[in-house]
């Protein structure tokens, strides 16, 4: 019984810590430009984190000989691995597809790419 109480307490603490970290990152500037006006910037928490996650994942898969078509295919599949942010990730990738292909073709790191497309603050 005591073991179950400790386990539940640890689980709740972990969830609270994760929520706190996400909240701190949001307040540090996870903003995206409003391209269609349908979703205000304030309603896109975690966008900077999701962008950096996806770009890091793709940067590891892309080599110097990767074509733009290969990058597009990889971009369309990267969101399948992000979990609960899948919808937001797909919307982001579809909105910025051409820009992301160009950015991923450079030697910029993930953070620089996300800053260049105005998803993260400088």
C-alpha beads as a LAMMPS data file, in Angstrom:
LAMMPS data file: protein, C-alpha beads

122 atoms
121 bonds

1 atom types
1 bond types

-500.0 500.0 xlo xhi
-500.0 500.0 ylo yhi
-500.0 500.0 zlo zhi

Masses

1 110.0

Atoms # bond

1 1 1 0.000 0.000 0.000
2 1 1 2.783 2.405 0.945
3 1 1 4.577 1.514 -2.278
4 1 1 1.480 2.484 -4.307
5 1 1 1.200 5.811 -2.498
6 1 1 4.852 6.593 -3.175
7 1 1 4.469 5.586 -6.829
8 1 1 1.398 7.798 -7.295
9 1 1 3.149 10.698 -5.564
10 1 1 6.171 10.356 -7.843
11 1 1 3.930 10.183 -10.909
12 1 1 2.023 13.305 -9.917
13 1 1 5.278 15.134 -9.144
14 1 1 6.685 14.190 -12.539
15 1 1 3.602 15.443 -14.365
16 1 1 3.661 18.712 -12.406
17 1 1 7.370 19.198 -13.146
18 1 1 6.818 18.540 -16.854
19 1 1 3.900 20.967 -16.925
20 1 1 6.000 23.594 -15.118
21 1 1 8.881 23.180 -17.621
22 1 1 6.511 23.503 -20.570
23 1 1 4.947 26.588 -19.005
24 1 1 8.376 28.188 -18.483
25 1 1 9.327 27.448 -22.122
26 1 1 6.059 28.958 -23.340
27 1 1 6.748 32.149 -21.441
28 1 1 10.243 32.271 -22.978
29 1 1 8.737 32.762 -26.411
30 1 1 7.126 30.022 -28.386
31 1 1 5.546 32.169 -31.005
32 1 1 4.569 31.536 -34.572
33 1 1 3.527 34.091 -37.114
34 1 1 -0.144 34.080 -37.896
35 1 1 -0.319 33.114 -41.540
36 1 1 -4.028 32.504 -41.893
37 1 1 -5.335 34.380 -38.862
38 1 1 -7.333 31.384 -37.652
39 1 1 -5.136 30.491 -34.632
40 1 1 -3.717 33.305 -32.523
41 1 1 -0.106 32.967 -31.414
42 1 1 -1.048 32.676 -27.749
43 1 1 -2.965 29.466 -28.446
44 1 1 0.055 27.574 -29.769
45 1 1 1.910 26.474 -26.645
46 1 1 4.879 24.235 -27.283
47 1 1 5.431 25.337 -30.884
48 1 1 9.082 26.246 -30.337
49 1 1 9.751 22.942 -28.599
50 1 1 7.938 20.974 -31.325
51 1 1 9.853 22.783 -34.059
52 1 1 13.229 22.130 -32.418
53 1 1 12.297 18.484 -31.793
54 1 1 11.272 17.904 -35.424
55 1 1 14.254 19.770 -36.878
56 1 1 16.719 17.861 -34.663
57 1 1 15.135 14.583 -35.710
58 1 1 15.305 15.503 -39.399
59 1 1 18.835 16.931 -39.223
60 1 1 20.022 13.497 -38.018
61 1 1 18.369 11.810 -41.019
62 1 1 19.565 14.229 -43.685
63 1 1 22.973 13.988 -45.307
64 1 1 24.684 16.178 -47.927
65 1 1 23.282 14.103 -50.799
66 1 1 19.650 14.211 -49.689
67 1 1 17.363 15.680 -52.341
68 1 1 14.609 18.219 -51.671
69 1 1 11.993 15.576 -52.497
70 1 1 13.508 13.255 -49.873
71 1 1 13.414 16.086 -47.342
72 1 1 9.722 16.704 -48.147
73 1 1 8.942 13.012 -47.585
74 1 1 10.795 13.017 -44.282
75 1 1 9.008 16.232 -43.242
76 1 1 5.628 14.685 -43.953
77 1 1 6.469 11.666 -41.774
78 1 1 8.248 13.314 -38.806
79 1 1 5.001 14.354 -37.105
80 1 1 3.898 10.735 -36.729
81 1 1 6.454 10.330 -33.938
82 1 1 5.654 13.397 -31.821
83 1 1 2.666 12.021 -29.927
84 1 1 -0.016 14.358 -28.615
85 1 1 1.284 17.345 -30.624
86 1 1 0.796 15.498 -33.925
87 1 1 -1.984 17.770 -35.223
88 1 1 -0.076 20.946 -34.368
89 1 1 3.099 19.530 -35.919
90 1 1 1.334 18.631 -39.173
91 1 1 -0.231 22.079 -39.422
92 1 1 3.189 23.641 -38.827
93 1 1 4.914 21.426 -41.425
94 1 1 2.213 22.025 -44.045
95 1 1 2.310 25.786 -43.473
96 1 1 6.096 26.059 -43.726
97 1 1 6.906 23.091 -46.018
98 1 1 8.893 24.975 -48.675
99 1 1 10.714 27.144 -46.153
100 1 1 11.568 24.115 -44.019
101 1 1 12.948 22.238 -47.037
102 1 1 15.213 25.194 -47.802
103 1 1 16.276 25.599 -44.168
104 1 1 16.992 21.879 -43.763
105 1 1 19.214 22.044 -46.848
106 1 1 21.550 24.434 -45.002
107 1 1 24.005 23.738 -42.200
108 1 1 21.902 25.662 -39.662
109 1 1 21.079 23.871 -36.427
110 1 1 17.511 23.179 -35.293
111 1 1 17.237 26.233 -33.048
112 1 1 18.473 28.553 -35.816
113 1 1 15.945 27.093 -38.258
114 1 1 13.077 27.645 -35.805
115 1 1 14.221 31.208 -35.115
116 1 1 14.534 31.900 -38.865
117 1 1 10.907 30.955 -39.452
118 1 1 9.814 32.957 -36.383
119 1 1 8.575 30.027 -34.338
120 1 1 11.119 30.671 -31.577
121 1 1 12.433 33.978 -30.306
122 1 1 16.080 34.887 -30.845

Bonds

1 1 1 2
2 1 2 3
3 1 3 4
4 1 4 5
5 1 5 6
6 1 6 7
7 1 7 8
8 1 8 9
9 1 9 10
10 1 10 11
11 1 11 12
12 1 12 13
13 1 13 14
14 1 14 15
15 1 15 16
16 1 16 17
17 1 17 18
18 1 18 19
19 1 19 20
20 1 20 21
21 1 21 22
22 1 22 23
23 1 23 24
24 1 24 25
25 1 25 26
26 1 26 27
27 1 27 28
28 1 28 29
29 1 29 30
30 1 30 31
31 1 31 32
32 1 32 33
33 1 33 34
34 1 34 35
35 1 35 36
36 1 36 37
37 1 37 38
38 1 38 39
39 1 39 40
40 1 40 41
41 1 41 42
42 1 42 43
43 1 43 44
44 1 44 45
45 1 45 46
46 1 46 47
47 1 47 48
48 1 48 49
49 1 49 50
50 1 50 51
51 1 51 52
52 1 52 53
53 1 53 54
54 1 54 55
55 1 55 56
56 1 56 57
57 1 57 58
58 1 58 59
59 1 59 60
60 1 60 61
61 1 61 62
62 1 62 63
63 1 63 64
64 1 64 65
65 1 65 66
66 1 66 67
67 1 67 68
68 1 68 69
69 1 69 70
70 1 70 71
71 1 71 72
72 1 72 73
73 1 73 74
74 1 74 75
75 1 75 76
76 1 76 77
77 1 77 78
78 1 78 79
79 1 79 80
80 1 80 81
81 1 81 82
82 1 82 83
83 1 83 84
84 1 84 85
85 1 85 86
86 1 86 87
87 1 87 88
88 1 88 89
89 1 89 90
90 1 90 91
91 1 91 92
92 1 92 93
93 1 93 94
94 1 94 95
95 1 95 96
96 1 96 97
97 1 97 98
98 1 98 99
99 1 99 100
100 1 100 101
101 1 101 102
102 1 102 103
103 1 103 104
104 1 104 105
105 1 105 106
106 1 106 107
107 1 107 108
108 1 108 109
109 1 109 110
110 1 110 111
111 1 111 112
112 1 112 113
113 1 113 114
114 1 114 115
115 1 115 116
116 1 116 117
117 1 117 118
118 1 118 119
119 1 119 120
120 1 120 121
121 1 121 122
